[in-house]
């Protein structure tokens, strides 16, 4: 089985051949020239993984200003899940642009916003009545989820899990596990945020029930359920290193939350929208979150995010208490409708499963050959490998960030964009578009194998 990339002659980006191709040094001369312009006007805090400047993209291929073509295994950190410039998404956005660009939904509403809310109600776990508020970004969705939970419960405290990442706003910086570079020097931060131990099977060796008991003990003793408004969890942690919790861990946490009136919030900003072979990673664990947060892949590359949740919780905010100037922009909303339609029409959930099978097969074969690959984990098109120092994989499992950096650099020089992750910088993560064919994925993994051989 190959991919479902749209290839009609009228499709956007069809001048982009679906192949890896390097024609200059990386970065090339035009990218270097643009980079010189950039450093004069853009602060270094806005850093880039790879300073090649993109001119066109289609499907899983990026083309830079020098004509180099990269297999994109990052998808804008999980944003272009259905592929760059997918024709149906581009056409939907362009059609809406011809109608109107903005009115502000809280002034004069429009159907596109309503339709996205209907689709989220239909496709999120649970058959209870649901409501959705649309906003601009993942961090904004987190902020709104927390404030809605506080309003509903009348409680103050927010709990998150170790190794979590939730954003770069003041509240979400306090919710992140890792301070540098996201929070260093930016305080003071929002209060009443508590970090509970999580499930990290590769390192802690705990069963799901054991890890849940540890987390719950922290919540009860350090915070107290009567003061806890919400527990915010990533079903599969993203920036933390694609940690898949032990079986039974998340259901035990949700059961405890329900029993104690704590709002259970699933941050599916990276793991949602067909990324894992299901609409939501929560589905793999049998979760029915009280609130579910979406962003990244929901609008195919345009800015959109949402908070979807139980009607009684969402309805607790007063009129005017939710919204924002650009939240649920009609162009982004039209693109999101097209993304939902593409997932159904082109059977993209199965594409995620196909990519997982190929990735895990190839990466497990590399693990058998190289002892620095300590762990291969993930679900769907959300897979990672954790690298350790030679000889420590079954003992100390000492992180190996140098090898991660070397492999990412090798891949970039040979036309493959890879992302790094992990609390200790020791994880290579694979977040490809669901339009990635087996042939291109094999080509990219061949490059990675060459990198391992050269270490």
C-alpha positions as CSV (number, residue, x, y, z in Angstrom):
1,X,0.0,0.0,0.0
2,X,1.3,3.5,-0.8
3,X,0.0,6.9,0.0
4,X,-3.1,8.9,-0.8
5,X,-1.4,12.0,-2.1
6,X,-3.6,14.0,-4.4
7,X,-1.9,14.0,-7.8
8,X,-4.4,15.7,-10.1
9,X,-2.8,18.1,-12.6
10,X,-4.7,21.0,-11.1
11,X,-3.6,20.2,-7.5
12,X,-1.5,22.8,-5.7
13,X,2.2,22.1,-5.6
14,X,2.2,19.5,-8.5
15,X,5.4,21.1,-9.7
16,X,7.0,19.5,-6.7
17,X,8.3,16.0,-7.7
18,X,7.9,13.5,-5.0
19,X,11.5,12.7,-4.4
20,X,14.5,13.5,-2.2
21,X,17.0,15.7,-4.1
22,X,20.1,17.6,-2.9
23,X,21.7,20.0,-5.5
24,X,23.7,22.3,-3.2
25,X,25.4,22.4,0.1
26,X,23.0,22.5,3.0
27,X,22.2,25.3,3.6
28,X,22.6,26.5,0.0
29,X,23.7,30.0,-1.0
30,X,20.2,31.5,-1.3
31,X,19.3,30.1,2.1
32,X,22.5,31.5,3.5
33,X,21.7,34.9,2.0
34,X,18.2,34.9,3.5
35,X,19.6,33.8,6.8
36,X,21.9,36.8,6.9
37,X,18.8,39.0,6.4
38,X,16.9,37.1,9.1
39,X,19.5,37.6,11.8
40,X,19.3,41.3,11.3
41,X,15.6,41.5,12.1
42,X,14.5,38.3,13.9
43,X,15.6,37.7,17.5
44,X,17.7,34.5,18.2
45,X,14.9,33.3,20.6
46,X,13.0,32.5,17.4
47,X,15.4,29.7,16.4
48,X,15.1,27.2,13.6
49,X,15.9,23.5,13.5
50,X,17.3,23.7,10.0
51,X,18.1,27.1,8.4
52,X,17.0,26.2,4.9
53,X,14.3,28.5,3.6
54,X,11.3,26.9,2.0
55,X,9.8,28.1,-1.3
56,X,7.3,25.3,-2.1
57,X,5.9,22.1,-0.6
58,X,3.5,19.4,-1.5
59,X,2.6,16.1,0.1
60,X,5.6,15.1,2.3
61,X,8.2,17.1,0.3
62,X,9.7,20.5,1.1
63,X,11.6,22.5,-1.6
64,X,14.0,25.2,-0.5
65,X,15.0,28.3,-2.3
66,X,18.1,26.6,-3.7
67,X,16.1,23.7,-5.3
68,X,16.9,21.1,-2.6
69,X,14.1,18.7,-1.9
70,X,13.6,17.2,1.6
71,X,11.5,14.4,2.8
72,X,9.6,16.0,5.7
73,X,9.4,13.7,8.7
74,X,8.3,16.5,11.0
75,X,5.2,18.0,9.2
76,X,5.7,21.4,11.0
77,X,5.7,19.4,14.3
78,X,2.6,17.5,13.4
79,X,0.6,20.2,11.6
80,X,0.6,19.1,7.9
81,X,-0.7,15.7,8.8
82,X,-2.7,15.4,5.6
83,X,0.3,16.6,3.6
84,X,1.5,20.0,2.4
85,X,-0.9,21.9,0.1
86,X,-3.4,19.1,-0.1
87,X,-5.7,20.2,-3.0
88,X,-9.0,19.8,-1.2
89,X,-7.8,21.8,1.8
90,X,-6.2,24.6,-0.4
91,X,-9.4,24.8,-2.5
92,X,-11.6,25.1,0.6
93,X,-9.5,27.8,2.1
94,X,-9.3,29.7,-1.2
95,X,-13.0,29.5,-1.8
96,X,-13.7,30.9,1.7
97,X,-11.1,33.7,1.0
98,X,-13.2,34.7,-2.0
99,X,-16.3,34.9,0.2
100,X,-15.0,36.8,3.3
101,X,-11.9,36.7,5.5
102,X,-13.2,37.9,8.8
103,X,-16.2,39.1,10.7
104,X,-15.4,37.9,14.3
105,X,-17.7,35.0,15.3
106,X,-18.7,36.7,18.5
107,X,-20.0,39.7,16.5
108,X,-21.6,38.2,13.3
109,X,-21.2,34.4,13.2
110,X,-20.9,32.1,10.2
111,X,-21.5,28.4,9.3
112,X,-17.9,27.3,9.0
113,X,-17.3,27.7,12.8
114,X,-20.5,25.8,13.6
115,X,-19.6,23.0,11.2
116,X,-16.1,22.5,12.8
117,X,-17.8,22.3,16.2
118,X,-20.3,19.7,14.8
119,X,-17.4,17.6,13.4
120,X,-15.5,17.8,16.7
121,X,-18.6,16.8,18.7
122,X,-19.1,13.8,16.3
123,X,-15.5,12.6,16.2
124,X,-14.3,13.1,19.8
125,X,-14.7,10.2,22.3
126,X,-18.1,9.8,24.1
127,X,-21.7,10.3,23.0
128,X,-22.6,12.9,25.6
129,X,-23.7,16.4,24.5
130,X,-20.6,18.6,23.6
131,X,-19.7,22.2,23.0
132,X,-16.6,23.7,21.3
133,X,-14.8,27.0,21.4
134,X,-12.4,27.7,18.6
135,X,-9.2,29.6,19.2
136,X,-5.9,30.2,17.4
137,X,-3.1,28.0,18.9
138,X,-2.5,25.0,21.0
139,X,-1.3,27.1,24.0
140,X,-4.4,29.2,23.7
141,X,-6.5,26.0,23.8
142,X,-4.7,24.9,27.0
143,X,-5.3,28.3,28.6
144,X,-9.0,28.1,27.8
145,X,-9.3,24.5,28.9
146,X,-7.8,25.4,32.3
147,X,-10.0,28.5,32.8
148,X,-13.2,26.6,31.9
149,X,-12.3,23.8,34.3
150,X,-11.7,26.4,37.1
151,X,-15.0,28.1,36.3
152,X,-16.9,24.9,36.4
153,X,-15.4,23.4,39.5
154,X,-14.8,26.6,41.5
155,X,-11.4,25.2,42.3
156,X,-8.0,26.7,41.8
157,X,-5.2,24.1,41.3
158,X,-4.0,22.6,38.0
159,X,-2.1,19.4,37.8
160,X,0.2,18.2,35.0
161,X,2.5,15.3,34.5
162,X,6.3,15.2,34.5
163,X,7.9,15.5,31.0
164,X,4.9,17.4,29.7
165,X,4.9,20.3,27.3
166,X,1.9,22.6,26.9
167,X,3.1,25.9,25.3
168,X,5.0,29.2,25.7
169,X,2.4,31.5,27.3
170,X,2.7,32.5,31.0
171,X,0.4,29.7,32.2
172,X,1.7,27.0,29.9
173,X,5.3,27.8,30.7
174,X,4.4,27.0,34.3
175,X,2.8,23.8,33.1
176,X,5.9,22.6,31.1
177,X,8.3,20.1,32.8
178,X,11.4,21.5,31.1
179,X,12.4,25.1,31.9
180,X,15.1,25.7,29.3
181,X,14.6,27.1,26.8
182,X,10.9,27.7,27.1
183,X,10.8,29.4,30.5
184,X,14.3,30.5,31.4
185,X,14.3,34.1,32.6
186,X,10.6,34.7,31.7
187,X,9.2,34.5,35.2
188,X,7.3,35.0,37.5
189,X,4.9,32.3,36.4
190,X,1.3,31.5,37.1
191,X,0.7,29.8,40.4
192,X,-1.3,26.8,41.6
193,X,0.3,24.5,39.0
194,X,1.6,21.2,40.3
195,X,3.8,18.6,38.5
196,X,2.9,15.0,39.3
197,X,5.1,11.9,38.4
198,X,4.1,10.3,35.1
199,X,4.3,6.9,33.5
200,X,7.6,6.4,31.6
201,X,7.8,2.6,31.2
202,X,11.3,2.5,29.6
203,X,12.8,4.2,32.6
204,X,10.6,3.6,35.6
205,X,9.6,-0.1,34.9
206,X,6.3,0.4,36.6
207,X,3.0,-1.2,35.6
208,X,0.2,1.1,34.7
209,X,-1.5,0.5,38.1
210,X,1.7,1.1,40.0
211,X,2.5,4.3,38.1
212,X,-1.1,5.5,38.5
213,X,-1.0,4.9,42.3
214,X,2.2,7.0,42.5
215,X,0.6,9.8,40.5
216,X,-2.6,9.7,42.5
217,X,-0.8,9.7,45.8
218,X,1.0,12.9,44.8
219,X,-2.3,14.5,43.7
220,X,-4.0,13.6,47.0
221,X,-1.1,14.5,49.3
222,X,0.5,17.5,47.6
223,X,-2.7,19.2,46.4
224,X,-5.8,17.6,47.7
225,X,-8.7,16.7,45.4
226,X,-11.0,19.3,46.9
227,X,-8.8,22.1,45.5
228,X,-7.9,20.5,42.2
229,X,-9.8,21.9,39.2
230,X,-8.2,19.7,36.5
231,X,-5.6,17.2,35.5
232,X,-4.1,18.0,32.0
233,X,-2.5,15.0,30.3
234,X,-1.0,14.3,26.9
235,X,-2.1,10.8,26.1
236,X,1.2,10.4,24.3
237,X,3.6,13.0,25.4
238,X,5.1,15.1,22.5
239,X,8.1,17.3,23.3
240,X,8.8,15.0,26.3
241,X,9.8,12.2,23.9
242,X,6.7,10.4,22.7
243,X,6.2,8.5,25.9
244,X,3.4,6.0,25.6
245,X,2.2,5.3,29.2
246,X,1.9,1.8,30.6
247,X,-1.4,-0.1,30.1
248,X,-4.0,1.0,32.5
249,X,-2.3,4.2,33.6
250,X,-4.5,6.8,32.0
251,X,-7.8,5.0,32.6
252,X,-6.9,4.8,36.3
253,X,-6.2,8.6,36.4
254,X,-9.5,9.3,34.6
255,X,-11.4,7.1,37.0
256,X,-9.9,8.9,40.0
257,X,-10.7,12.3,38.4
258,X,-14.3,11.4,37.8
259,X,-14.7,10.1,41.4
260,X,-13.3,13.3,42.8
261,X,-15.0,15.9,40.6
262,X,-11.7,16.8,38.8
263,X,-11.9,17.8,35.2
264,X,-9.9,15.3,33.1
265,X,-8.3,17.3,30.1
266,X,-6.6,15.5,27.2
267,X,-4.1,17.7,25.5
268,X,-4.3,16.1,22.0
269,X,-2.7,19.1,20.3
270,X,0.1,16.9,18.8
271,X,-1.4,13.5,19.0
272,X,-4.9,14.2,17.6
273,X,-6.5,14.5,14.2
274,X,-5.7,11.1,12.8
275,X,-2.0,11.2,13.8
276,X,-2.1,7.8,15.6
277,X,-4.3,5.8,13.4
278,X,-7.4,7.0,15.3
279,X,-8.9,10.5,15.4
280,X,-7.5,10.9,19.0
281,X,-4.8,9.1,20.9
282,X,-7.3,8.9,23.8
283,X,-9.1,6.2,21.8
284,X,-6.2,3.8,22.1
285,X,-6.5,3.9,25.9
286,X,-10.3,3.8,26.2
287,X,-10.5,7.4,27.5
288,X,-13.5,9.7,27.3
289,X,-12.0,13.0,28.4
290,X,-14.1,15.7,30.0
291,X,-12.3,18.2,27.7
292,X,-10.2,17.5,24.7
293,X,-7.8,20.0,23.2
294,X,-7.1,20.1,19.4
295,X,-4.8,22.2,17.2
296,X,-1.8,21.6,14.9
297,X,-3.2,19.2,12.3
298,X,-6.8,20.3,12.5
299,X,-6.7,22.8,9.7
300,X,-4.0,21.4,7.4
301,X,-1.5,24.2,8.0
302,X,-3.7,27.1,8.9
303,X,-3.9,28.4,12.5
304,X,-6.8,26.9,14.4
305,X,-7.3,25.2,17.8
306,X,-10.2,24.1,19.9
307,X,-11.5,23.1,23.3
308,X,-14.3,20.5,23.0
309,X,-16.0,19.2,26.1
310,X,-19.0,18.1,28.0
311,X,-21.8,20.6,27.6
312,X,-22.3,21.2,31.3
313,X,-18.6,22.1,31.7
314,X,-18.4,24.2,28.6
315,X,-21.6,26.0,29.4
316,X,-20.3,27.2,32.8
317,X,-18.6,30.3,31.2
318,X,-20.6,33.5,31.1
319,X,-21.5,35.0,27.7
320,X,-18.5,36.9,26.5
321,X,-16.1,34.8,28.7
322,X,-14.8,32.8,25.8
323,X,-13.6,33.8,22.4
324,X,-11.0,36.1,20.8
325,X,-10.6,38.3,17.8
326,X,-9.3,35.6,15.4
327,X,-10.6,32.5,17.1
328,X,-12.3,30.2,14.6
329,X,-11.3,32.4,11.6
330,X,-13.6,31.4,8.7
331,X,-10.7,30.5,6.3
332,X,-9.0,28.2,8.9
333,X,-12.4,26.7,9.7
334,X,-13.2,26.0,6.1
335,X,-9.8,24.3,5.8
336,X,-10.6,22.2,8.9
337,X,-13.8,21.0,7.4
338,X,-11.8,19.8,4.4
339,X,-9.3,18.0,6.6
340,X,-12.1,16.1,8.3
341,X,-13.5,15.2,4.9
342,X,-10.1,14.1,3.6
343,X,-9.6,11.8,6.6
344,X,-12.9,10.1,5.9
345,X,-12.7,10.1,2.1
346,X,-9.1,9.0,1.8
347,X,-9.1,6.5,4.7
348,X,-6.2,8.3,6.4
349,X,-6.6,6.5,9.7
350,X,-5.4,3.4,7.9
351,X,-2.5,5.4,6.5
352,X,-1.3,6.1,10.0
353,X,-1.4,2.4,10.8
354,X,0.6,1.7,7.6
355,X,3.3,4.2,8.5
356,X,3.5,2.8,12.1
357,X,4.1,-0.7,10.8
358,X,6.8,0.4,8.4
359,X,8.5,2.7,10.9
360,X,8.6,0.2,13.7
361,X,9.8,-2.6,11.5
362,X,12.7,-0.6,10.2
363,X,13.6,1.0,13.5
364,X,13.4,-2.2,15.4
365,X,15.9,-3.8,12.9
366,X,18.2,-0.9,13.5
367,X,17.8,-1.4,17.3
368,X,18.9,-5.0,16.9
369,X,22.1,-3.8,15.2
370,X,22.9,-0.7,17.3
371,X,22.8,-0.9,21.1
372,X,22.5,2.9,21.4
373,X,18.9,2.6,20.4
374,X,17.4,1.9,23.8
375,X,13.7,2.1,23.0
376,X,11.4,2.2,20.0
377,X,7.9,3.5,20.8
378,X,4.8,5.3,19.6
379,X,1.5,4.7,17.9
380,X,0.6,5.5,14.3
381,X,2.6,8.2,12.5
382,X,3.9,9.3,15.9
383,X,7.0,7.1,16.6
384,X,10.3,7.8,18.3
385,X,13.6,6.2,19.2
386,X,15.4,7.0,22.4
387,X,19.2,6.9,22.2
388,X,21.4,5.9,25.1
389,X,25.2,5.7,25.6
390,X,26.8,2.5,24.3
391,X,26.4,-0.4,26.7
392,X,23.9,1.4,29.0
393,X,20.7,0.3,27.4
394,X,19.8,-2.3,29.9
395,X,21.4,-0.7,32.9
396,X,21.6,3.1,33.5
397,X,20.0,4.0,30.2
398,X,22.2,7.1,30.1
399,X,20.9,9.7,27.5
400,X,22.9,10.2,24.3
401,X,22.0,13.6,23.0
402,X,25.2,13.9,21.0
403,X,24.2,10.9,18.8
404,X,20.7,12.4,18.3
405,X,22.3,15.7,17.1
406,X,24.7,13.9,14.8
407,X,21.9,11.8,13.2
408,X,19.6,14.8,12.7
409,X,22.5,16.7,11.1
410,X,23.4,13.7,8.8
411,X,19.7,13.4,7.8
412,X,19.5,17.1,7.0
413,X,22.6,17.1,4.9
414,X,21.1,14.2,2.9
415,X,17.6,15.6,2.4
416,X,15.6,14.3,5.3
417,X,14.1,16.5,8.0
418,X,14.1,14.9,11.4
419,X,13.0,16.3,14.7
420,X,14.6,15.8,18.1
421,X,12.8,15.7,21.4
422,X,13.0,14.4,25.0
423,X,13.6,15.9,28.3
424,X,17.3,15.1,27.9
425,X,17.5,15.7,24.1
426,X,17.9,12.0,23.6
427,X,15.0,11.2,21.3
428,X,14.5,11.3,17.5
429,X,10.8,11.7,16.7
430,X,9.0,10.8,13.5
431,X,5.9,12.8,12.7
432,X,5.5,12.4,9.0
433,X,2.5,13.4,6.9
434,X,0.0,10.6,6.2
435,X,0.7,11.3,2.5
436,X,4.1,9.8,2.9
437,X,4.5,6.7,0.6
438,X,6.3,3.6,1.6
439,X,8.9,4.3,-1.0
440,X,9.8,7.7,0.4
441,X,9.7,6.4,3.9
442,X,12.1,3.6,3.0
443,X,14.4,6.2,1.3
444,X,14.4,8.4,4.4
445,X,15.1,5.4,6.7
446,X,18.0,4.3,4.4
447,X,19.5,7.8,5.0
448,X,19.1,7.3,8.8
449,X,20.7,3.8,8.6
450,X,23.7,5.4,6.8
451,X,23.9,7.9,9.7
452,X,24.0,5.1,12.3
453,X,26.7,3.3,10.3
454,X,28.8,6.5,10.3
455,X,28.6,7.2,14.0
